[in-house]
Amino acid sequence: MKSPKKAARKRVLVTGGTGKLGQACVADLQAHGYDVFVVDIVAPEKGIPHIIADLSDFGQTLDAFSSVGMEIHAGVGGPQAFDAIVHLAAFPTPRQYPDAHLFQNNLMGTYNVFEAARRLGIRNVIWASSETTLGEPFDGAEPYAPVDEDYPLRAKSAYALAKVLMEDMARQFCLQTPDMKLVGLRFSNVMEPADYAKFPAYDDDPEERKWNMWAYIDARDGSQAIRKAIEWEATGMHPFIIANADTVMSKSSTDLMEKYLPNVPVRKELGEHETLLSIEKARKVLGYEPEFSWRDKKSR
């Protein structure tokens, strides 16, 4: 009797795999049995298969996405084709570079990723959208809280504008290619355990973190959301807010809203430190559930 064939390990390409979220994502995917290939402008840790490429150049993007180590796979759906792409590479914050340069780099880089994936027959693409699409910095004129995926998109920076247009672009790609899945994860402010030491000081001036309703995302929980988005079976474009279950503050969420955003309607009874960037959709659809918190010493 023949022994059953061992299931092939799934191969995932991660752009921006050397960044804060990218490193956590690579580690999480490897820990869960995925083969990972990194595309970035700098090399990742030794031993991680990678290629150095500038994604703002379509030719480099297409070549990189056709690569696995020193090999090149030709044709759609070949034995070495990637099962999914995770696109995290971008200039990560507003005003890090002049606006026009940042906008062009981030938007065109994402177009190149979507188009290269489409041409190569890779139908599962997860990319980093942003909480900035929701109108940050929040200033008290918001329609309601907690913020959710029905919120009207409002770009207040060139960075946010590029993210908003990426979501529209993804919808159009899915119209062109109906079997494509493009998931935009609207990540909150990414934190690592080393960042948690500064959190207690936020209580001294809650205004300092009002800009994103005191939200954050632990890079390890962000990686969990990425993995679960990869594994979710769907087609079309889908946005999800990805934040931790709590805020960065010791003060209660109710007190924060009443004192610092008093004119914003609160649509539900809030838990003591409940996030004000709603993760209910990600919980229900993806099965996402944050495992880490700055309040838990084991998370540090």
C-alpha positions in Angstrom: 0.0 0.0 0.0 1.4 3.3 -1.0 1.9 5.9 1.7 -0.1 9.1 1.2 1.6 12.0 -0.5 2.9 14.7 1.8 1.0 17.9 1.2 3.2 20.5 -0.5 4.2 23.5 1.7 2.5 26.7 0.6 4.8 29.4 -0.7 4.2 33.0 0.2 6.0 36.1 -1.2 6.3 39.0 1.3 7.3 42.4 0.2 8.8 44.7 2.8 9.8 41.6 4.8 12.6 43.5 6.6 10.2 46.1 8.2 8.7 46.1 11.6 5.5 44.3 10.6 7.3 42.4 7.8 9.8 40.7 10.1 7.0 39.6 12.4 4.9 38.4 9.4 7.8 36.3 8.0 8.4 34.7 11.4 4.8 33.9 11.9 4.3 32.4 8.5 7.4 30.2 8.8 6.3 29.1 12.3 3.0 27.9 10.7 4.6 25.9 7.9 4.8 28.3 5.0 7.8 28.7 2.7 8.5 32.5 2.6 10.3 34.5 0.0 11.1 38.1 0.7 11.2 41.0 -1.8 12.7 44.2 -0.3 15.3 46.9 -1.0 17.5 45.5 1.7 18.3 41.8 2.5 16.5 40.1 5.4 18.1 37.9 8.0 20.6 35.3 6.7 18.9 32.2 5.5 15.6 33.7 4.4 15.3 33.4 0.6 15.0 36.8 -1.0 15.7 39.1 -3.9 16.4 42.8 -3.7 14.1 44.8 -5.9 12.5 48.2 -6.3 8.8 47.7 -6.5 8.2 51.2 -8.0 9.7 49.7 -11.2 7.3 47.3 -12.9 10.1 45.3 -14.6 11.8 44.6 -11.3 8.5 43.7 -9.7 7.6 41.2 -12.4 11.0 39.7 -12.4 11.0 39.4 -8.6 7.6 37.8 -8.5 8.8 35.3 -11.0 11.7 34.2 -8.7 12.2 31.6 -6.1 15.7 31.9 -4.8 18.0 31.6 -7.8 15.3 29.9 -9.8 12.7 31.5 -12.2 9.4 30.0 -12.8 7.8 30.7 -16.2 4.1 30.5 -17.0 1.0 30.8 -15.0 0.4 28.5 -12.0 3.7 26.6 -12.5 5.1 24.3 -9.8 7.1 27.1 -8.3 4.3 29.8 -8.5 3.5 31.6 -5.2 0.3 30.6 -3.5 -0.1 34.2 -2.1 1.5 37.6 -1.9 1.7 39.8 1.2 2.5 43.3 0.2 3.8 45.4 3.0 6.6 47.4 1.3 6.0 51.2 1.2 7.1 54.4 2.7 5.4 53.8 6.1 4.4 57.3 7.4 3.1 60.6 6.1 5.7 63.3 5.5 8.6 60.9 5.7 9.4 62.0 2.1 8.1 64.9 0.0 4.4 64.2 -0.6 4.5 63.7 -4.4 7.4 61.3 -4.1 5.8 59.3 -1.3 2.4 59.2 -3.2 4.0 58.0 -6.4 6.2 55.4 -4.7 3.4 53.9 -2.6 0.6 54.0 -5.2 2.7 52.8 -8.2 4.4 50.2 -6.1 1.0 48.7 -5.2 -0.2 48.9 -8.8 2.9 47.0 -9.9 2.3 44.4 -7.2 -1.4 43.9 -8.2 -0.6 43.8 -11.9 2.4 41.4 -11.6 0.3 39.1 -9.5 -2.6 39.2 -12.0 -0.3 38.4 -15.0 1.4 35.6 -13.1 -1.9 34.0 -12.1 -1.4 34.7 -8.4 -4.9 35.3 -7.1 -4.4 35.7 -3.4 -3.0 39.1 -2.4 -3.0 40.6 1.0 -1.8 44.2 1.3 -1.3 46.8 4.0 -4.0 49.4 3.8 -4.1 51.8 6.8 -6.1 53.3 9.6 -5.3 56.7 8.0 -8.0 56.0 5.3 -10.6 56.6 8.1 -9.8 60.3 8.5 -6.8 60.6 10.8 -5.9 62.6 12.6 -9.2 62.4 14.4 -10.3 65.9 15.5 -13.8 65.6 16.9 -15.8 65.9 13.7 -16.0 62.1 13.1 -19.5 60.7 12.4 -19.4 58.0 15.2 -17.3 55.7 17.3 -16.1 52.9 17.4 -14.9 53.4 13.8 -15.8 50.5 11.5 -15.5 49.5 7.9 -18.7 51.4 7.0 -16.9 54.6 7.9 -16.6 57.1 5.0 -13.0 57.2 3.8 -11.4 60.6 4.3 -7.8 61.2 3.2 -6.0 64.0 5.2 -2.5 63.4 3.8 -0.8 62.3 0.6 0.0 59.0 2.4 -3.7 58.5 3.2 -4.8 59.5 -0.2 -2.6 56.8 -1.8 -4.1 54.2 0.6 -7.6 55.2 -0.3 -6.9 55.0 -4.0 -5.2 51.6 -3.5 -8.6 50.3 -2.2 -10.4 51.7 -5.2 -7.8 50.3 -7.5 -8.1 46.9 -5.9 -11.9 46.9 -6.5 -11.2 47.6 -10.2 -8.7 44.8 -10.4 -11.3 42.4 -9.1 -13.7 43.6 -11.7 -11.1 42.8 -14.4 -10.2 39.5 -12.8 -13.2 38.1 -10.9 -11.4 35.1 -9.3 -8.8 37.4 -7.7 -8.9 38.1 -3.9 -7.4 41.4 -2.7 -7.6 42.0 1.0 -6.7 45.4 2.4 -5.8 45.3 6.1 -6.2 48.7 7.6 -3.5 48.4 10.2 -3.3 50.6 13.2 0.0 52.0 14.5 2.4 49.0 14.6 4.1 48.3 17.9 6.7 45.8 19.0 7.2 44.7 22.6 10.1 47.1 23.1 7.7 50.0 22.4 5.5 49.1 25.4 7.8 50.8 27.9 6.7 54.2 26.7 2.9 53.5 27.0 2.3 54.5 30.6 3.6 58.0 29.8 0.7 58.5 27.4 -1.6 59.0 30.4 0.2 62.3 31.1 -1.3 63.8 27.9 -4.1 61.8 26.2 -4.2 64.4 23.5 -0.9 63.0 22.2 -2.5 59.8 21.0 -6.0 61.2 20.2 -5.0 61.3 16.5 -5.8 57.6 16.0 -8.3 57.2 18.9 -5.6 55.7 21.1 -5.3 52.5 19.0 -2.3 50.3 18.2 -1.5 46.9 16.7 1.1 44.5 18.1 3.2 43.4 15.1 2.6 39.7 16.2 -1.2 40.2 16.1 -0.9 42.0 12.8 0.9 38.9 11.5 -1.9 36.7 12.7 -4.4 38.8 10.8 -2.2 38.5 7.6 -2.0 34.7 8.0 -5.8 34.4 8.5 -6.5 36.6 5.6 -4.3 34.4 3.4 -6.2 31.3 4.5 -9.7 32.9 4.2 -11.4 31.6 1.0 -13.0 34.4 -0.9 -12.9 36.5 -4.1 -13.1 40.2 -4.6 -11.8 43.2 -2.6 -12.3 43.2 1.1 -11.1 45.8 3.7 -10.6 45.0 7.4 -9.6 47.2 10.3 -6.8 45.5 12.2 -6.1 46.8 15.7 -5.5 45.3 19.1 -8.5 44.7 21.4 -7.5 47.5 23.8 -6.1 51.1 23.7 -2.7 52.5 24.6 -4.2 54.2 27.6 -4.9 53.4 31.3 -8.0 55.6 31.2 -11.2 54.0 30.2 -12.4 54.3 26.6 -15.6 55.9 27.8 -13.7 58.5 29.7 -11.5 59.2 26.8 -14.4 59.8 24.4 -16.3 62.0 26.9 -13.4 64.2 27.6 -11.4 64.4 24.4 -13.9 63.6 21.7 -17.2 64.7 23.3 -19.0 65.6 20.1 -18.5 62.2 18.5 -21.5 59.8 19.0 -20.6 56.5 20.6 -22.8 53.8 19.2 -22.4 51.1 21.8 -21.5 50.5 25.4 -17.8 50.2 25.6 -15.6 47.8 27.5 -13.2 49.4 29.9 -10.3 49.7 27.5 -12.0 48.6 24.4 -10.5 49.6 21.1 -12.2 52.5 19.3 -11.1 51.1 15.9 -13.6 48.3 15.7 -12.2 44.8 14.9 -15.6 43.1 14.9 -15.5 42.4 11.2 -12.1 40.8 11.3 -13.2 38.7 14.3 -16.3 37.5 12.6 -15.0 37.0 9.1 -11.4 36.1 9.5 -11.4 34.6 13.0 -8.9 37.2 14.1 -8.4 37.5 17.8 -5.6 39.6 19.4 -3.3 37.6 21.6 -1.0 40.3 22.9 -1.5 43.5 25.0 0.9 46.0 26.5 -1.0 45.4 29.8 0.2 41.8 29.9 3.8 41.4 31.1 4.0 38.1 29.1 3.5 40.1 25.9 6.6 42.2 26.5 
